[in-house]
Amino acid sequence: MLLGMAANDPARVTLVVGDEELLADRAVGEVIAACRAADPGAEVHDLVGAKVEPGELTRLSSPSLFGGGAVVVIRSAQDLVKDVVTEVVSYAAHPAEDTVLVLAHAGGAKGKALADGVRKAGAHVVTVTKLTKPAERLAFIRTEMKRAGRSIGADAAAALLDAVGNDLRELAAACNQLAFDTPGKTIDEAAVARYHRGQAEVSGFTVADSAVEGRLGDALEQLRWALATGTAPVLLVSALAGGLRSLAKVGGAPRNLRGGQLASHLGMPPWKIDRTRKQLNGWGPEGIARALQAVAAADAQVKGGGADPAYALEHLIQTVVASRTGR
Amino acid sequence: MGVFDDLVGQERAVETLRRAAASAAETLSGGRGAGMTHAWLFTGPAGSGKEEAARAFAAALFCPDRGCGHCDMCHQVAVGSHPDLEVVRPQGLSYGIKDTRQLILRAAGAPTLGRWRVVLFEDADRATEGASNALLKAIEEPPPRTVWLLCSPSPDDMMITIRSRCRVVTLVTPPVAAVAHMLVTRENVPPETAEFAARAAQGQVDRARRLALDAEARGRREAVLSIPASLAGVAECVTAAERLVKTAEEEAAAVTTALNESEIAELRKVYGEGSSGKGLNRGLIRGGAGALKELEDRQKSRATRTKRDVIDTALLDLVTFYRDVLAVQFGAPVELANDDRRADLESLARSATPEETLRRIDAIMLCRERLAANVNPQMAVEAMTLSLRWPVS
């Protein structure tokens, strides 16, 4: 067994840190696959952090009578009890010859002693953080396609992201499916459109923007989407209130203030003021007043004053759009 | 001299209570005691002194001299340490059935000092429907020495089944002169300030006291009353609403933060934080986290209520303002509550019709209703300020 270990074999101890489940699973899976490639008979022990007992790691990592290596995977390693943490850290400093240990840690403050200790002991560290920016998700789609031996255009990737939403597992599955179903090397927008359409995740702010800008049809459609995907009606009302409130403030701001001064006077960031200015087109003070009154009435309805929150919201959006004074 | 002297302008109610206290004493000495009952409902507008009246009555029941005001019993009631007086003051948004059941159990005990066991339930209108139903049996046939005193703004706030089981004591809005006199004689307030505070508070005794003694309260009232004249455009309405809600939040935070911290520290100590010794660890023992969470929920409910109460006080000040506008418009010979804002009152009275003024008062009342229905305060207040917009002349 020892002879079979080559330079590119997995590290004896690997620490996967981060809260993005899919990527963490993949990192763990890669180590297991590498071990299997090196030694097809390797035994895999998959453990959950909270259930590991003191001494268990020592037992699993001690040489077997029949030879052959072992892979010990500890998932949710942040839940390990104190005694086991000490055991794992001291093991990491002197790992056994033919055992590979993989620890998946969710990051964060819980079980920090373990993460730090293992890192200091010289473990191989893989970091998998949640992707928060759209650009990162687009990059994820591209690498995903590359893994499948395909490529994808920027427009197509953006359309796919819009349609599938932000969950990486779903994105990966969608990429896989597309790569499987589409002939040709490059996946273009038409191919994406064949399987995926529309927008998966609509926030209250999207609805509010559409309503304030007077796009009634869009606003109602997005409202249905938002409600169907589980956005709370209360959040939709407050998003609309926020939008209208900015209109009122920016519309009534003193004319002689500009840029930074105006921003600090209104307590709003400059980019938001610019956007609100554009939205103000078509609004008058009477209309804003009427719309804000409707918001308060709708909030009462949504909080139990009316029979159907969805109706109250639709009615509110219609009132808001109708309150725009022409043009 | 006596416990009933603190009740300003409530001669009729005091008369009833005195007679009841006398009958109660008669009952104790074996007589018939015809004027005494076991369940009372004190009603009256905010600030008329329902709780004070109920407390005075309790003292009169405990006191061997029927409320002398200086014996041990009266003193213990005044400082809230009398063992037979159970005061219930709902601090959250409502008073639930669980608490009520425990209360009923405590109320069933015999009096410790041998006279009466009194349960004083302030803000009884905050009891939920379930809680009120749980109370029914207890207030209909309490043990022979238990007396229930419930307080609510109006008899209609209580369920009819509760109301029909209680004897109602109606307190009236005390006249301005009586309140001012009380401020001068009791609190040593200069006559002009007393006069101003009594008028501005419109018969609410405790509000008058606060206005007379607390400069900050006067400042807040000024800020609220300057709102109507500042509502020139939509932007001003939104800003005024934002400011009003924010001030209320800050005030609620000032009241609750210090209290919250000491309560949490105490609870943590109860659950063994910082304790040392064999078998103890430094953290909370089992169940501590749950109890802490429950306490936090209760504190959050209390903060919401404080915030709502602060906004409500402001709204009531606004109502007095528009009521004065209406009085000026009709030329009614009544005393103006906000005489200090004469210029604003007259300018608004000229530029609007009485119908519009009434509509504005309605908007304020609608806002109060919405707040009670849990509408986001900022949205409710915004809608109100928009309805109050100063007419462009």
Chai-1 contact restraints between the chains, C-beta under 6 A:
chainA,res_idxA,chainB,res_idxB,connection_type,confidence,min_distance_angstrom,max_distance_angstrom,comment,restraint_id
A,A241,B,M379,contact,1.0,0.0,6.0,A-B,restraint_1
A,R245,B,V238,contact,1.0,0.0,6.0,A-B,restraint_2
A,A248,B,V234,contact,1.0,0.0,6.0,A-B,restraint_3
A,A248,B,A235,contact,1.0,0.0,6.0,A-B,restraint_4
A,A248,B,V238,contact,1.0,0.0,6.0,A-B,restraint_5
A,K249,B,A235,contact,1.0,0.0,6.0,A-B,restraint_6
A,K249,B,V238,contact,1.0,0.0,6.0,A-B,restraint_7
A,G252,B,G233,contact,1.0,0.0,6.0,A-B,restraint_8
A,G252,B,V234,contact,1.0,0.0,6.0,A-B,restraint_9
A,G252,B,A235,contact,1.0,0.0,6.0,A-B,restraint_10
A,P285,B,V234,contact,1.0,0.0,6.0,A-B,restraint_11
A,I288,B,V234,contact,1.0,0.0,6.0,A-B,restraint_12
A,A289,B,V234,contact,1.0,0.0,6.0,A-B,restraint_13
A,A289,B,L386,contact,1.0,0.0,6.0,A-B,restraint_14
A,L292,B,E382,contact,1.0,0.0,6.0,A-B,restraint_15
A,L292,B,L386,contact,1.0,0.0,6.0,A-B,restraint_16
A,Q293,B,A383,contact,1.0,0.0,6.0,A-B,restraint_17
A,V295,B,M379,contact,1.0,0.0,6.0,A-B,restraint_18
A,A296,B,M379,contact,1.0,0.0,6.0,A-B,restraint_19
A,A296,B,A380,contact,1.0,0.0,6.0,A-B,restraint_20
A,A296,B,A383,contact,1.0,0.0,6.0,A-B,restraint_21
A,D299,B,V375,contact,1.0,0.0,6.0,A-B,restraint_22
A,D299,B,N376,contact,1.0,0.0,6.0,A-B,restraint_23
A,D299,B,M379,contact,1.0,0.0,6.0,A-B,restraint_24
A,A300,B,R370,contact,1.0,0.0,6.0,A-B,restraint_25
A,A300,B,A373,contact,1.0,0.0,6.0,A-B,restraint_26
A,A300,B,V375,contact,1.0,0.0,6.0,A-B,restraint_27
A,K303,B,N374,contact,1.0,0.0,6.0,A-B,restraint_28
A,G305,B,A373,contact,1.0,0.0,6.0,A-B,restraint_29
